[in-house]
Amino acid sequence: MTEEKSGLSYRDAGVDIDAANVAMKTVKTLVKRTFTGGVLQDIGAFGAMFSLDTKGMTEPVLVSSVDGVGTKLKLAFMSGKHDTIGIDIVSHCVNDILVQGARPLFFLDYLAVGKLEPQVVVDVVKGLTDGCLYAGCALIGGETAEMPDMYQPGEYDLAGTIVGVVDRSKIIDGTNINAGDAIIGIPSSGLHTNGYSLARKICFEVAGLDIHDEMPGVGRSVAEALMEPHLSYAKLMQIVMKVVKVKGMAHITGGGITDNLPRVLPDGHSAEIDLQSWTVPPLFKFLQETGNVAESEMLRTFNMGQGFLFVVPQNQAEKALETVNLTGTDAYRVGEVIAGDGQIHYKGTLNYG
């Protein structure tokens, strides 16, 4: 009598549906925390539905953005800390649509893993829901894909899409910016989600540090300093926009001030940035000195302590600073708009205090 061979299963190929179901039980509870009045059904449907409330709006315009976290994920893999990486992607996307004056409505995520580990998925989604709760938007759907052989053990990729809304008459696109307008800066919490390939090279290859070693001159471990979550400026700027006339905004991401601020300047205009107007956090000093990085390269790779810039009329600059300060957040008058060819002109040298 011949022995019957057992058939292969999806698990034999590396995909564990049961593990995914375990994660989803907890994930559903987390996600429901973010639901707003516009969410029309629970997660699990083939498509997510959202009812747009246009009350008080004359001509609503949807604004969307999609992005990833980049190589900051490597720090999550190395440290085993996965509950803040979701905050990073949500905050990044929220800030991107904020630049045009939009308030966030809902967020969708895409998480791809080599081997699904339920607790890691739960931690990542917890970060996503924390970010959405803070920004005031709903996490209405997403995809978790287990793809053996595509990712190394313990690694994953994370991307997200945000959709927001703004009344057409309130779109902020920089077209009304004039020479003489003031540029206000709001501090970052650290690297946010950019410059990590260079930062990792400096920390681990040049300095020879371990992820849990203290970063010299910073007073925090490498993991703590580099994994500080990306800040969301949406709630703060919604207040500012009600008090002063905001003509333009720039989210300082990859490319730094050098490449991002010009994106909102109209033709025939440049900006002069006073590098002495704020104190650059010690994290950036360590990276520059240890990596022997040129100042121009630092300014084009990192945010250098300024996560978000906005432009207001000269006579409203003090009111803008006062408004931000009243929320308990620091703000700096970092420069002004000048006539020019769209380039950023730096005054002075980086101020490390």
ZAVEXKOL-901595 format. One record per residue (C-alpha): residue number from 1; x, y, z; residue in three letters. Coordinates in pm, 1 decimal. Layout:
NODE_NUM_X_Y_Z_ala
...
//
This chain:
NODE_1_0.0_0.0_0.0_met
NODE_2_151.6_327.8_-107.4_thr
NODE_3_170.2_613.4_140.6_glu
NODE_4_-31.8_917.4_39.0_glu
NODE_5_179.3_1231.4_20.5_lys
NODE_6_49.0_1529.2_213.5_ser
NODE_7_-35.6_1830.1_-4.6_gly
NODE_8_133.3_2164.2_24.6_leu
NODE_9_-34.8_2455.2_198.8_ser
NODE_10_3.0_2833.5_171.4_tyr
NODE_11_192.4_2819.1_502.6_arg
NODE_12_447.1_2582.2_343.3_asp
NODE_13_510.7_2857.3_88.0_ala
NODE_14_574.9_3105.0_368.9_gly
NODE_15_237.0_3278.6_399.9_val
NODE_16_60.1_3233.6_734.4_asp
NODE_17_-304.8_3337.7_705.0_ile
NODE_18_-372.4_3241.4_1067.4_asp
NODE_19_-101.2_3478.8_1190.6_ala
NODE_20_-260.0_3757.9_988.8_ala
NODE_21_-598.2_3687.2_1145.5_asn
NODE_22_-445.3_3703.3_1494.4_val
NODE_23_-298.6_4046.1_1418.4_ala
NODE_24_-623.8_4173.1_1267.0_met
NODE_25_-822.4_4108.8_1585.8_lys
NODE_26_-613.6_4365.1_1773.2_thr
NODE_27_-568.5_4594.4_1474.1_val
NODE_28_-944.3_4642.1_1431.0_lys
NODE_29_-975.0_4771.9_1786.4_thr
NODE_30_-687.8_5016.0_1734.7_leu
NODE_31_-818.9_5142.3_1402.6_val
NODE_32_-1169.8_5208.4_1532.9_lys
NODE_33_-1021.7_5468.5_1768.4_arg
NODE_34_-954.3_5691.6_1467.5_thr
NODE_35_-1298.3_5672.8_1308.0_phe
NODE_36_-1467.2_6005.9_1246.4_thr
NODE_37_-1825.6_6078.3_1143.1_gly
NODE_38_-1734.0_6039.4_777.6_gly
NODE_39_-1635.3_5671.4_803.2_val
NODE_40_-1916.5_5455.2_664.7_leu
NODE_41_-1810.6_5101.0_752.7_gln
NODE_42_-1571.8_4891.4_959.5_asp
NODE_43_-1237.4_4780.2_816.0_ile
NODE_44_-1239.3_4454.0_623.7_gly
NODE_45_-1454.0_4556.4_328.0_ala
NODE_46_-1304.9_4546.3_-20.9_phe
NODE_47_-1311.4_4925.3_-43.1_gly
NODE_48_-1312.4_5192.9_223.9_ala
NODE_49_-1594.3_5447.7_210.2_met
NODE_50_-1592.2_5801.7_346.0_phe
NODE_51_-1870.1_6058.5_334.7_ser
NODE_52_-1735.1_6405.8_270.5_leu
NODE_53_-1899.9_6679.6_474.8_asp
NODE_54_-1882.2_6995.9_264.0_thr
NODE_55_-2083.4_7213.0_503.0_lys
NODE_56_-1944.7_7566.5_506.5_gly
NODE_57_-1739.8_7508.1_191.1_met
NODE_58_-1814.5_7676.5_-140.9_thr
NODE_59_-1596.2_7465.1_-370.6_glu
NODE_60_-1422.4_7178.3_-188.1_pro
NODE_61_-1101.3_7047.9_-343.5_val
NODE_62_-948.7_6714.0_-246.4_leu
NODE_63_-574.6_6714.6_-183.0_val
NODE_64_-379.1_6387.7_-166.0_ser
NODE_65_-26.6_6263.9_-110.9_ser
NODE_66_151.4_5929.4_-92.4_val
NODE_67_487.4_5861.6_69.4_asp
NODE_68_705.7_5617.0_257.6_gly
NODE_69_933.5_5627.8_561.4_val
NODE_70_1257.7_5559.7_373.8_gly
NODE_71_1554.9_5400.6_545.4_thr
NODE_72_1438.7_5512.5_890.1_lys
NODE_73_1282.0_5166.5_881.0_leu
NODE_74_1632.0_5023.6_923.0_lys
NODE_75_1648.0_5182.8_1268.7_leu
NODE_76_1319.4_5014.8_1362.3_ala
NODE_77_1458.5_4677.5_1252.8_phe
NODE_78_1782.3_4730.1_1446.4_met
NODE_79_1619.0_4854.4_1765.4_ser
NODE_80_1311.5_4632.1_1762.3_gly
NODE_81_1094.4_4939.0_1819.8_lys
NODE_82_803.6_4949.5_1576.3_his
NODE_83_535.2_5157.8_1750.3_asp
NODE_84_644.8_5501.6_1627.2_thr
NODE_85_725.6_5436.1_1261.9_ile
NODE_86_353.4_5467.4_1183.7_gly
NODE_87_348.5_5813.6_1341.6_ile
NODE_88_629.7_5909.0_1103.2_asp
NODE_89_446.3_5819.4_784.7_ile
NODE_90_116.9_5977.5_892.9_val
NODE_91_281.8_6302.2_1005.8_ser
NODE_92_487.2_6323.6_687.2_his
NODE_93_180.2_6284.5_465.4_cys
NODE_94_-34.8_6519.5_675.9_val
NODE_95_231.4_6791.9_656.4_asn
NODE_96_259.3_6751.9_280.0_asp
NODE_97_-107.8_6835.2_218.4_ile
NODE_98_-105.7_7098.1_492.7_leu
NODE_99_128.6_7302.7_273.1_val
NODE_100_-165.9_7372.4_41.2_gln
NODE_101_-398.3_7456.6_329.4_gly
NODE_102_-576.5_7119.9_341.9_ala
NODE_103_-704.2_6950.9_654.8_arg
NODE_104_-669.2_6570.4_658.6_pro
NODE_105_-975.5_6348.9_615.9_leu
NODE_106_-852.3_5991.8_598.3_phe
NODE_107_-540.4_5777.6_564.5_phe
NODE_108_-467.1_5438.5_406.1_leu
NODE_109_-156.5_5229.3_464.6_asp
NODE_110_35.9_4955.9_286.0_tyr
NODE_111_251.3_4722.4_495.5_leu
NODE_112_456.0_4455.3_318.8_ala
NODE_113_643.1_4190.0_516.3_val
NODE_114_852.5_3884.6_442.9_gly
NODE_115_716.4_3687.8_738.8_lys
NODE_116_416.8_3820.3_926.7_leu
NODE_117_480.2_3862.5_1297.9_glu
NODE_118_149.3_3960.1_1462.9_pro
NODE_119_301.4_4178.9_1737.6_gln
NODE_120_510.8_4377.2_1489.1_val
NODE_121_202.6_4442.0_1275.8_val
NODE_122_7.2_4553.0_1583.3_val
NODE_123_289.7_4787.5_1688.5_asp
NODE_124_312.9_4943.2_1343.2_val
NODE_125_-63.5_4995.3_1324.6_val
NODE_126_-65.0_5142.4_1675.9_lys
NODE_127_175.4_5408.2_1549.0_gly
NODE_128_-48.8_5471.4_1249.4_leu
NODE_129_-353.2_5517.4_1471.7_thr
NODE_130_-163.2_5741.0_1714.6_asp
NODE_131_-58.5_5960.8_1423.2_gly
NODE_132_-411.9_5973.4_1283.1_cys
NODE_133_-564.4_6053.7_1621.8_leu
NODE_134_-327.6_6345.2_1670.7_tyr
NODE_135_-388.7_6479.0_1320.2_ala
NODE_136_-764.9_6433.8_1345.4_gly
NODE_137_-804.2_6197.5_1050.1_cys
NODE_138_-939.9_5844.4_1018.2_ala
NODE_139_-742.4_5533.1_929.4_leu
NODE_140_-1008.3_5379.3_705.2_ile
NODE_141_-823.8_5098.0_531.6_gly
NODE_142_-501.2_4939.5_426.9_gly
NODE_143_-321.8_4631.5_306.8_glu
NODE_144_-89.5_4395.7_488.9_thr
NODE_145_91.3_4175.5_239.7_ala
NODE_146_304.2_3876.3_339.2_glu
NODE_147_555.9_3814.7_61.3_met
NODE_148_819.3_3550.3_138.8_pro
NODE_149_1158.4_3598.3_-30.4_asp
NODE_150_1085.3_3964.6_-106.1_met
NODE_151_1210.1_4092.2_230.8_tyr
NODE_152_1476.6_3971.5_471.0_gln
NODE_153_1361.5_3817.3_802.5_pro
NODE_154_1250.0_4090.8_1041.5_gly
NODE_155_1215.6_4353.1_767.4_glu
NODE_156_913.5_4521.7_612.3_tyr
NODE_157_816.1_4823.5_405.7_asp
NODE_158_555.7_5084.2_492.6_leu
NODE_159_381.5_5339.3_273.0_ala
NODE_160_74.3_5553.7_315.6_gly
NODE_161_-174.7_5773.2_132.9_thr
NODE_162_-349.5_6075.7_280.2_ile
NODE_163_-658.1_6253.3_146.1_val
NODE_164_-760.0_6595.8_272.2_gly
NODE_165_-982.8_6884.6_170.2_val
NODE_166_-958.0_7260.0_127.7_val
NODE_167_-1201.3_7517.9_-9.2_asp
NODE_168_-1071.6_7636.5_-346.7_arg
NODE_169_-1070.7_7998.7_-230.8_ser
NODE_170_-846.1_7903.1_62.4_lys
NODE_171_-582.9_7708.1_-128.8_ile
NODE_172_-233.8_7824.9_-35.3_ile
NODE_173_8.5_7799.2_-327.1_asp
NODE_174_258.0_8083.2_-278.1_gly
NODE_175_138.5_8291.0_-573.3_thr
NODE_176_74.3_8592.6_-348.9_asn
NODE_177_418.7_8591.3_-191.7_ile
NODE_178_606.6_8921.5_-232.8_asn
NODE_179_957.6_9044.3_-167.0_ala
NODE_180_978.2_9160.2_194.1_gly
NODE_181_747.0_8892.1_332.5_asp
NODE_182_871.2_8725.8_650.1_ala
NODE_183_962.3_8357.0_679.2_ile
NODE_184_875.8_8186.2_1007.4_ile
NODE_185_1026.0_7853.1_1110.5_gly
NODE_186_887.6_7588.1_1346.5_ile
NODE_187_1135.2_7340.2_1498.6_pro
NODE_188_1162.9_6975.2_1403.5_ser
NODE_189_1193.0_6695.5_1659.4_ser
NODE_190_1500.2_6554.1_1487.6_gly
NODE_191_1568.3_6409.7_1144.2_leu
NODE_192_1195.7_6339.7_1092.0_his
NODE_193_1196.2_6100.3_792.6_thr
NODE_194_1486.9_6219.2_578.1_asn
NODE_195_1863.4_6188.5_561.4_gly
NODE_196_1879.3_5847.1_725.7_tyr
NODE_197_2108.8_5680.5_474.1_ser
NODE_198_2378.3_5940.2_550.0_leu
NODE_199_2302.2_5943.7_923.7_ala
NODE_200_2331.9_5566.1_948.8_arg
NODE_201_2658.4_5567.6_757.2_lys
NODE_202_2803.4_5828.5_993.7_ile
NODE_203_2680.4_5660.8_1312.0_cys
NODE_204_2752.4_5296.5_1232.2_phe
NODE_205_3038.0_5302.2_980.7_glu
NODE_206_3232.5_5619.0_1060.0_val
NODE_207_3171.8_5645.9_1435.9_ala
NODE_208_3138.4_5270.3_1490.3_gly
NODE_209_2844.9_5313.1_1725.9_leu
NODE_210_2588.3_5051.2_1820.0_asp
NODE_211_2217.7_5130.6_1799.5_ile
NODE_212_2198.6_5145.0_2179.9_his
NODE_213_2521.9_5342.6_2237.5_asp
NODE_214_2499.2_5701.7_2354.8_glu
NODE_215_2544.9_5952.7_2076.5_met
NODE_216_2836.0_6180.8_2180.8_pro
NODE_217_2728.1_6532.2_2272.6_gly
NODE_218_2359.7_6451.2_2238.3_val
NODE_219_2280.3_6283.6_2570.3_gly
NODE_220_2062.0_6016.8_2412.8_arg
NODE_221_2121.3_5677.2_2257.5_ser
NODE_222_2151.4_5648.6_1881.3_val
NODE_223_1809.7_5480.1_1871.1_ala
NODE_224_1644.1_5752.2_2078.8_glu
NODE_225_1800.5_6037.6_1883.3_ala
NODE_226_1736.9_5899.5_1534.4_leu
NODE_227_1392.8_5747.9_1595.1_met
NODE_228_1228.0_6054.5_1746.9_glu
NODE_229_888.7_6067.2_1568.1_pro
NODE_230_817.0_6309.6_1287.2_his
NODE_231_608.6_6604.3_1410.7_leu
NODE_232_268.5_6689.1_1264.6_ser
NODE_233_209.6_7063.7_1222.0_tyr
NODE_234_-152.9_7042.2_1107.4_ala
NODE_235_-332.4_7140.1_1428.6_lys
NODE_236_-87.2_7420.9_1499.5_leu
NODE_237_-104.9_7569.3_1151.0_met
NODE_238_-485.5_7551.1_1141.2_gln
NODE_239_-476.8_7792.5_1435.4_ile
NODE_240_-211.3_8014.7_1276.5_val
NODE_241_-403.9_8037.5_948.2_met
NODE_242_-705.4_8174.8_1135.8_lys
NODE_243_-500.8_8452.1_1297.3_val
NODE_244_-263.7_8572.8_1024.0_val
NODE_245_-248.9_8564.9_644.5_lys
NODE_246_-31.2_8267.0_553.5_val
NODE_247_89.3_8310.3_195.2_lys
NODE_248_296.9_7996.1_157.3_gly
NODE_249_420.6_7692.8_350.0_met
NODE_250_704.7_7445.6_305.3_ala
NODE_251_744.9_7105.5_467.4_his
NODE_252_1120.7_7062.6_514.6_ile
NODE_253_1183.2_6705.2_404.8_thr
NODE_254_1444.4_6551.5_171.9_gly
NODE_255_1640.4_6835.0_15.2_gly
NODE_256_1626.1_7046.4_330.0_gly
NODE_257_1546.6_7416.5_320.5_ile
NODE_258_1764.1_7445.7_8.9_thr
NODE_259_1532.2_7244.2_-215.3_asp
NODE_260_1194.9_7264.4_-40.7_asn
NODE_261_1139.4_7635.1_22.7_leu
NODE_262_1185.0_7726.5_-348.5_pro
NODE_263_889.7_7498.1_-431.5_arg
NODE_264_647.9_7757.7_-292.1_val
NODE_265_819.7_8074.8_-414.7_leu
NODE_266_666.3_8244.3_-721.1_pro
NODE_267_879.1_8326.6_-1025.1_asp
NODE_268_1119.0_8614.0_-971.3_gly
NODE_269_1157.5_8550.0_-598.1_his
NODE_270_1423.0_8397.3_-374.4_ser
NODE_271_1467.7_8374.3_1.1_ala
NODE_272_1738.1_8487.0_238.8_glu
NODE_273_1773.9_8260.1_541.2_ile
NODE_274_1964.2_8377.0_850.0_asp
NODE_275_2143.0_8071.1_986.6_leu
NODE_276_2205.5_8251.2_1314.7_gln
NODE_277_1833.6_8292.0_1386.2_ser
NODE_278_1792.4_7952.6_1552.9_trp
NODE_279_2013.5_7711.6_1745.1_thr
NODE_280_2071.0_7387.1_1557.3_val
NODE_281_2017.9_7077.6_1779.5_pro
NODE_282_2333.9_6887.2_1885.5_pro
NODE_283_2229.5_6581.0_1684.6_leu
NODE_284_2312.6_6766.5_1363.9_phe
NODE_285_2641.7_6894.0_1505.2_lys
NODE_286_2747.8_6536.0_1579.1_phe
NODE_287_2656.9_6422.9_1228.0_leu
NODE_288_2836.8_6713.8_1060.5_gln
NODE_289_3156.0_6690.9_1264.9_glu
NODE_290_3180.3_6312.0_1271.4_thr
NODE_291_3105.6_6273.6_903.0_gly
NODE_292_3304.6_6584.1_802.5_asn
NODE_293_2998.7_6694.1_605.8_val
NODE_294_3007.1_7029.6_429.3_ala
NODE_295_2758.5_7290.7_552.5_glu
NODE_296_2591.7_7310.0_211.5_ser
NODE_297_2545.2_6932.6_212.6_glu
NODE_298_2394.4_6939.9_562.4_met
NODE_299_2146.7_7206.4_452.5_leu
NODE_300_2041.6_7002.3_151.7_arg
NODE_301_2018.9_6666.4_330.2_thr
NODE_302_1871.1_6743.6_672.8_phe
NODE_303_1610.1_6984.9_806.7_asn
NODE_304_1872.2_7124.8_1050.2_met
NODE_305_1613.3_7170.0_1323.7_gly
NODE_306_1347.0_7346.3_1114.2_gln
NODE_307_1064.9_7110.7_1023.0_gly
NODE_308_818.6_7356.5_873.1_phe
NODE_309_841.6_7707.7_727.7_leu
NODE_310_563.3_7950.3_643.2_phe
NODE_311_549.7_8293.9_483.6_val
NODE_312_347.6_8589.4_616.4_val
NODE_313_335.5_8962.4_540.6_pro
NODE_314_612.4_9158.0_712.6_gln
NODE_315_363.7_9343.4_935.8_asn
NODE_316_213.6_9015.0_1062.6_gln
NODE_317_538.4_8840.7_1152.9_ala
NODE_318_526.4_8924.2_1524.2_glu
NODE_319_161.6_8817.5_1546.1_lys
NODE_320_250.8_8486.4_1380.9_ala
NODE_321_535.5_8425.8_1626.6_leu
NODE_322_313.3_8515.0_1920.2_glu
NODE_323_38.6_8280.5_1800.7_thr
NODE_324_274.5_7984.8_1770.1_val
NODE_325_432.4_8062.3_2108.1_asn
NODE_326_91.1_8070.3_2278.7_leu
NODE_327_42.7_7704.2_2180.8_thr
NODE_328_358.8_7615.7_2372.5_gly
NODE_329_569.5_7575.5_2057.7_thr
NODE_330_882.9_7768.3_1968.3_asp
NODE_331_898.8_7967.8_1646.4_ala
NODE_332_1170.2_8172.7_1479.8_tyr
NODE_333_1182.1_8445.6_1222.2_arg
NODE_334_1438.2_8275.5_1001.5_val
NODE_335_1447.6_8504.0_699.4_gly
NODE_336_1258.7_8694.0_434.2_glu
NODE_337_1157.3_8673.5_71.3_val
NODE_338_1370.7_8872.3_-172.8_ile
NODE_339_1371.6_8933.4_-547.4_ala
NODE_340_1570.8_8666.4_-727.2_gly
NODE_341_1587.1_8350.0_-931.9_asp
NODE_342_1427.0_8102.5_-691.9_gly
NODE_343_1745.9_8012.6_-505.7_gln
NODE_344_1799.8_8012.2_-129.0_ile
NODE_345_2065.3_8251.1_-5.7_his
NODE_346_2210.7_8171.7_335.5_tyr
NODE_347_2334.5_8443.9_567.0_lys
NODE_348_2598.6_8351.6_824.0_gly
NODE_349_2691.1_7999.1_930.0_thr
NODE_350_2506.6_7725.4_1117.1_leu
NODE_351_2449.4_7820.2_1480.6_asn
NODE_352_2524.2_7532.3_1713.9_tyr
NODE_353_2501.7_7752.7_2023.8_gly
//
